[in-house]
């Protein structure tokens, strides 16, 4: 898939301070304990008492609600991968709502791959089948067969029924027709991407030559970025351990490059070289970084695109916590409790702590799925038979199943618990509809559709969005 970018639209404006954590750390991060310092906040910041509900000690035999209907997946060509895939974190499927009544279901097609002589990269080539299913019958509205060239996540859903497909050094965009249209091209392989809750911005991780010179239609390389000529986004951090100096590596070497860019125009806003891929949570105002304090204290610092920054709150964590924007005004912190196990902490961007939820030490590798409107979120975890640490690792035989828990983002109420089978440790087996009222789970040979009550109003809906500072 050869992809080009609209020429002349890339304008780079600042270097990105990298007090962030790797994408793999973000996936493997564990939730956290409440911060005593926030207990002394002003009354207006204490609108909702934190709630804690420990994860059940066993996998549920069936969902907490009966599915409204089910779509068998065997007839669509899907076959469950073998258990030996567990632990490899391969992306084997993707399940997404295009709208309230249509699903996009994509999955790896098993089979031998044709390779040219001497082609060492061909071993990671995969065929992906894509099918648009109409509800409730699961009628196939459109289908396609794509080729991708690695084993990590390849599809990200946008709003209004569009999605992005990543392969090699480029991105394509499509919709329910499944016709791919070139969108962005990078100077090297695109490894990972993320979107802000509004879908306006992309965070990309790519591997590029140290002395890369951008070609027409490509995203600006870090070595060409005129960050020293425009300080409108504030002064970058000088204490970043991940920042590399151009020319530090020999000719022909590659670095990892992180960018924040506008999705529609391709304009590059922030760029920097890093030592590893990074998970960088952003909303339409700026990006979050975790600043370590004394002991297990971490501060959530929001750096505004318009300049300046603000501490949103503080949390305690025995590990580097993971941060994710659930919506424009709500952040979910996943942290490590000192005694083991995890904790979710939901915070508003005005500093209020909205709710908390504890999880068992036997629930590992958390993955987050959010509804497009931010009203609901799902966390899926693998259930294992013993706590996992450096001295007690796991293999696929220790995995007892995968648990999906769907939360109301406003108050942390669990709206649905359901098993997901087969267990997919890279996710792609859970989706939430644009309204937050429907949930789809790949389970027991079918896509099970659950209709839920309307979610409560988000606390952030009552907060004015700050766009200038």
C-alpha positions in Angstrom: 0.0 0.0 0.0 1.8 3.1 -1.2 0.6 6.3 0.5 1.3 10.0 -0.1 0.5 13.1 2.0 -1.0 16.3 0.8 2.0 18.4 -0.1 2.8 21.8 1.4 0.7 21.4 4.6 3.3 20.3 7.1 4.5 23.1 9.4 6.6 22.1 12.4 6.6 24.3 15.4 8.2 22.8 18.6 10.3 20.1 20.1 8.4 17.6 22.2 9.5 17.1 25.8 9.5 13.4 26.5 8.6 12.9 30.1 6.4 10.1 29.0 6.4 6.3 29.0 6.7 3.6 26.4 3.7 2.2 24.6 4.4 -1.2 25.9 4.6 0.2 29.4 1.3 1.8 28.9 -0.3 -1.5 28.0 1.4 -3.4 30.8 1.0 -0.7 33.4 -1.0 -1.5 36.5 -3.5 0.7 38.4 -2.9 2.7 41.5 -3.7 3.9 45.1 -5.6 7.1 46.0 -3.6 10.2 46.7 -4.0 11.5 50.2 -3.0 15.0 49.1 -6.2 15.3 47.0 -8.4 14.7 50.1 -7.6 18.3 51.2 -9.0 19.8 48.0 -11.6 22.5 48.1 -15.3 21.4 48.3 -16.0 22.2 44.7 -13.4 19.6 43.8 -15.0 16.9 45.9 -18.3 16.5 44.1 -18.2 12.7 44.0 -16.9 10.3 46.6 -14.4 7.7 45.3 -15.8 4.3 44.9 -13.9 1.1 45.1 -15.1 -2.3 43.9 -12.6 -5.2 43.8 -12.5 -7.4 40.8 -14.3 -10.8 41.4 -12.0 -13.6 42.3 -13.2 -15.8 39.4 -14.1 -15.5 35.8 -17.8 -15.2 35.2 -19.5 -18.2 33.5 -21.7 -15.9 31.4 -22.2 -12.1 30.9 -23.9 -10.1 33.6 -26.6 -9.2 31.1 -28.0 -11.5 28.3 -26.9 -10.4 24.8 -29.7 -8.8 22.8 -28.6 -10.9 19.8 -25.5 -12.8 18.5 -23.8 -13.0 15.1 -22.0 -16.3 14.5 -18.5 -15.7 13.2 -17.6 -19.1 11.8 -19.7 -18.4 8.7 -17.8 -15.2 8.2 -14.5 -17.1 8.0 -13.2 -16.4 11.4 -11.4 -19.2 13.3 -10.1 -18.9 16.8 -6.3 -18.6 17.0 -4.5 -21.3 19.0 -3.6 -20.6 22.6 0.1 -20.5 21.8 -0.4 -17.0 20.5 -1.0 -15.7 24.0 2.0 -13.7 25.2 3.0 -12.6 21.7 0.7 -9.6 21.8 -0.1 -10.1 18.1 -3.1 -8.1 16.8 -5.3 -10.9 15.3 -8.7 -9.1 15.0 -10.4 -5.7 15.2 -14.1 -5.1 16.2 -15.5 -1.6 15.8 -18.9 0.2 15.4 -19.2 2.3 12.3 -22.5 3.6 13.6 -25.2 2.3 15.9 -26.3 -0.4 13.4 -23.2 -1.4 11.6 -20.0 -3.2 12.7 -16.6 -3.4 11.1 -15.1 -6.8 11.8 -11.6 -7.5 10.6 -9.4 -10.6 11.3 -6.3 -12.4 10.3 -6.8 -15.0 7.6 -4.7 -18.1 8.4 -2.6 -19.6 5.6 0.8 -19.7 4.0 2.3 -16.4 2.8 4.0 -16.3 -0.6 7.6 -14.9 -0.3 10.1 -13.9 -2.9 13.6 -15.3 -2.7 15.7 -13.5 -0.1 12.7 -11.6 1.3 13.3 -11.7 5.0 10.5 -9.2 5.8 7.9 -11.4 4.2 7.6 -13.6 7.3 5.4 -10.9 8.9 3.1 -10.4 5.9 -0.5 -11.1 6.8 -3.8 -11.2 5.0 -6.6 -9.3 6.8 -10.3 -9.9 5.9 -12.6 -6.9 6.5 -16.4 -7.2 6.6 -19.1 -4.6 7.3 -22.0 -6.2 9.2 -25.5 -4.7 9.5 -27.4 -5.3 12.7 -29.3 -7.2 13.9 -28.8 -10.1 11.4 -25.1 -9.6 10.7 -25.7 -9.3 6.9 -22.4 -8.6 5.1 -22.8 -5.2 3.5 -19.2 -4.9 2.2 -16.0 -7.0 2.3 -12.3 -6.6 1.4 -9.0 -8.4 1.7 -6.0 -6.3 2.8 -2.3 -7.1 3.2 -0.3 -5.7 6.1 3.3 -6.3 7.0 3.7 -6.7 10.7 1.8 -8.2 13.6 0.7 -5.2 15.7 -2.4 -3.1 15.7 -3.4 -2.0 12.2 -6.8 -0.2 12.5 -8.1 2.8 14.4 -11.7 4.0 14.3 -12.5 7.6 13.7 -15.8 9.4 14.2 -18.6 9.5 11.6 -17.9 6.0 10.4 -14.4 6.5 9.1 -11.2 4.6 10.1 -7.4 4.6 9.6 -5.4 1.6 8.4 -1.7 1.5 9.1 0.8 -0.4 7.0 4.6 0.1 6.6 5.3 3.8 6.2 1.8 5.0 5.6 -1.7 5.6 6.7 -4.9 5.2 4.6 -8.4 6.3 5.4 -11.7 4.5 4.6 -15.3 4.1 5.6 -18.1 1.6 5.2 -17.2 1.1 1.5 -13.8 -0.4 2.6 -12.2 1.6 -0.3 -8.8 2.7 1.0 -7.6 6.3 0.2 -4.0 7.4 0.9 -3.7 9.9 3.7 -0.2 10.2 5.2 3.3 8.9 4.4 6.3 8.9 6.7 10.1 8.8 6.1 10.3 5.4 7.7 8.1 2.5 9.0 5.1 3.8 11.1 5.1 1.7 14.2 2.2 3.0 16.3 -0.4 5.8 16.4 -3.0 7.2 18.8 -5.7 9.8 18.6 -7.1 12.4 20.9 -10.8 11.9 22.0 -12.0 14.5 19.4 -10.2 12.8 16.5 -8.4 16.0 15.5 -4.9 15.0 16.4 -2.6 12.0 15.8 0.4 10.9 17.9 2.7 8.8 15.7 5.8 6.7 16.4 8.0 5.9 13.4 11.5 4.5 12.8 13.5 6.8 10.5 17.1 7.5 9.4 19.0 9.8 11.7 19.8 12.2 8.9 16.5 11.8 7.1 15.6 14.6 4.7 11.9 14.8 4.1 10.6 14.3 0.6 7.7 16.1 -0.9 4.5 14.7 0.6 6.3 13.2 3.7 6.0 14.2 7.3 8.9 16.4 8.4 11.8 14.5 9.9 13.1 15.4 13.3 16.4 16.5 11.9 14.6 19.0 9.6 12.3 20.3 12.3 12.7 24.1 12.8 11.9 23.9 16.5 14.5 26.4 17.5 12.9 29.0 15.4 9.4 29.0 17.0 8.9 28.8 20.8 5.2 29.5 20.7 4.4 26.2 22.4 6.7 26.9 25.3 10.2 25.8 26.2 10.8 22.0 25.9 12.0 20.1 28.9 15.8 19.9 29.1 15.8 17.0 31.6 14.3 14.5 29.2 16.2 11.2 29.4 14.7 10.0 26.1 15.8 13.0 23.9 18.5 12.2 21.4 20.8 14.7 19.7 20.8 14.6 15.8 24.0 13.1 14.5 24.6 11.0 17.7 24.3 7.8 15.7 26.4 6.8 12.7 25.2 7.3 9.1 22.6 4.8 8.1 21.4 4.3 11.7 17.7 4.9 12.6 15.9 6.5 15.5 12.4 6.4 16.7 10.5 9.7 16.0 7.4 10.9 17.8 5.1 13.4 16.3 1.8 15.2 17.1 0.1 16.3 13.9 -3.3 17.5 12.8 -5.1 14.6 11.1 -7.0 16.5 8.4 -4.2 18.8 7.3 -1.1 16.8 8.2 0.4 19.8 9.9 3.1 18.7 12.3 2.8 20.4 15.7 5.4 18.6 17.9 8.3 16.3 17.0 11.2 14.6 18.8 13.5 11.6 18.7 13.2 9.0 21.4 14.9 5.8 22.6 11.6 3.8 22.5 8.1 4.1 21.3 6.0 6.2 23.6 2.4 6.4 24.7 1.5 10.1 24.7 -2.0 10.9 25.9 -3.5 14.0 24.3 -6.7 16.0 24.1 -7.6 18.9 22.0 -5.8 21.3 24.4 -2.4 19.6 25.0 -0.6 16.5 26.1 -0.1 14.8 29.5 3.1 13.8 31.1 3.8 12.1 34.4 6.3 13.9 36.7 7.7 11.9 39.5 7.7 13.3 43.0 8.9 11.9 46.2 8.5 8.2 46.8 5.6 6.8 44.9 4.0 10.2 44.2 3.3 11.1 40.5 2.0 14.4 39.2 -0.2 14.7 36.1 1.0 17.7 34.1 -1.0 19.0 31.1 1.2 20.9 28.6 -1.0 23.2 26.5 -0.4 23.5 22.8 -0.9 27.2 23.2 1.8 27.4 25.8 2.2 26.9 29.5 1.1 23.9 31.6 -1.0 22.9 34.6 -0.8 20.2 37.3 -4.1 18.3 37.1 -3.6 16.2 40.2 -1.4 13.7 42.0 -1.5 9.9 42.4 0.5 7.3 44.2 1.8 4.4 42.2 4.5 1.7 42.7 5.1 1.8 39.0 5.1 4.3 36.2 1.3 5.0 35.8 -0.5 5.0 32.5 -2.7 8.0 31.6 -5.5 8.0 29.0 -8.0 10.7 28.0 -11.5 9.1 28.1 -13.0 12.3 26.9 -11.9 15.9 26.4 -12.3 16.6 30.2 -11.7 13.2 31.8 -8.5 11.3 32.4 -8.2 7.7 33.4 -5.1 6.7 35.5 -4.0 3.1 35.6 -1.5 2.5 38.4 0.2 -0.1 40.6 -0.9 -0.5 44.2 1.9 -1.1 46.7 0.6 -4.4 47.8 -0.1 -5.7 44.3 -3.0 -5.4 42.0 -4.2 -2.4 40.1 -6.4 0.5 40.5 -8.2 2.8 38.1 -8.5 6.5 39.0 -10.8 8.7 37.0 -10.0 12.4 37.2 -11.5 15.6 35.7 -9.2 18.1 34.0 -10.2 20.6 36.7 -8.5 18.4 39.3 -11.5 16.6 40.7 -11.2 12.9 41.5 -14.4 11.3 40.0 -14.2 7.6 41.0 -11.9 4.7 41.6 -12.0 1.0 41.0 -9.7 -1.8 42.3 -8.6 -4.9 40.4 -7.2 -8.2 41.5 -3.5 -9.1 41.2 -4.7 -12.0 39.1 -6.0 -9.6 36.3 -3.1 -8.7 34.1 -2.3 -6.8 30.8 -5.1 -4.3 31.0 -6.4 -2.8 27.7 -8.7 0.2 27.4 -11.6 0.7 24.9 -13.6 3.9 25.0 -16.8 5.0 23.3 -16.4 7.8 20.7 -18.4 10.2 22.9 -16.4 9.2 26.0 -19.6 8.2 28.0 -18.4 4.6 28.5 -15.2 2.7 28.6 -14.2 -0.9 28.7 -11.2 -2.5 30.4 -10.3 -6.0 29.4 -7.8 -8.0 31.3 -6.4 -11.6 31.2 -7.3 -13.7 34.2 -4.3 -15.8 35.4 -3.9 -18.4 38.1 -1.1 -16.6 40.1 0.3 -13.1 40.6 2.9 -12.2 37.9 6.3 -10.8 38.6 9.9 -11.2 37.5 10.3 -14.4 39.6 6.9 -15.9 38.6 6.2 -15.3 34.9 3.3 -16.9 33.0 2.8 -18.8 29.8 -0.4 -19.5 27.9 -1.3 -22.4 30.1 -1.6 -20.0 33.1 -4.2 -17.9 31.4 -7.8 -18.8 32.5 -9.7 -16.4 30.3 -10.3 -12.7 29.4 -12.7 -10.5 31.3 -14.4 -7.4 29.9 -15.8 -4.7 32.3 -17.7 -1.8 30.9 -17.8 1.3 33.1 -19.9 4.5 33.0 -17.3 7.2 32.6 -19.2 9.7 34.8 -19.4 7.6 38.0 -17.5 4.3 37.5 -20.6 2.1 37.7 -20.0 -1.2 36.1 -22.6 -1.5 33.3 -21.5 -4.9 32.0 -19.2 -7.8 32.8 -18.6 -10.4 30.2 -16.0 -13.1 29.2 -14.3 -12.8 25.9 -13.3 -16.0 24.2 -10.9 -16.6 22.6 -8.7 -14.4 24.8 -6.8 -11.9 22.6 -4.0 -10.3 24.5 -3.7 -7.4 22.0 -7.4 -6.6 22.1 -9.6 -6.0 19.2 -12.5 -8.1 20.5 -14.5 -5.4 22.2 -16.3 -2.4 20.8 -18.6 0.4 22.1 -21.1 2.2 19.9 -21.0 6.0 19.3 -23.8 6.6 21.8 -22.3 4.3 24.4 -25.5 2.3 24.5 -24.3 -0.8 22.7 -21.4 -3.1 23.4 -20.1 -5.8 21.1 -17.9 -8.7 22.5 -16.3 -11.5 20.5 -17.2 -14.5 22.6 -18.1 -18.2 22.3 -18.0 -18.3 18.5 -20.1 -15.2 18.0 -20.2 -11.4 18.2 -22.5 -10.8 21.1 -24.4 -7.5 21.1 -25.5 -6.0 24.4 -28.0 -3.1 24.7 -27.4 -0.9 27.8 -29.3 1.9 29.4 -28.3 5.4 28.4 -25.1 6.4 30.2 -25.2 9.2 32.8 -24.0 12.7 31.7 -20.3 13.2 31.9 -18.9 15.4 34.6 -16.8 17.0 32.0 -19.9 18.2 30.2 -20.3 20.8 32.9 -16.7 22.0 32.6 -15.9 24.8 30.1 -13.2 23.6 27.7 -10.1 25.8 28.0 -8.8 26.6 24.5 -6.6 29.6 25.2 -4.1 30.1 28.1 
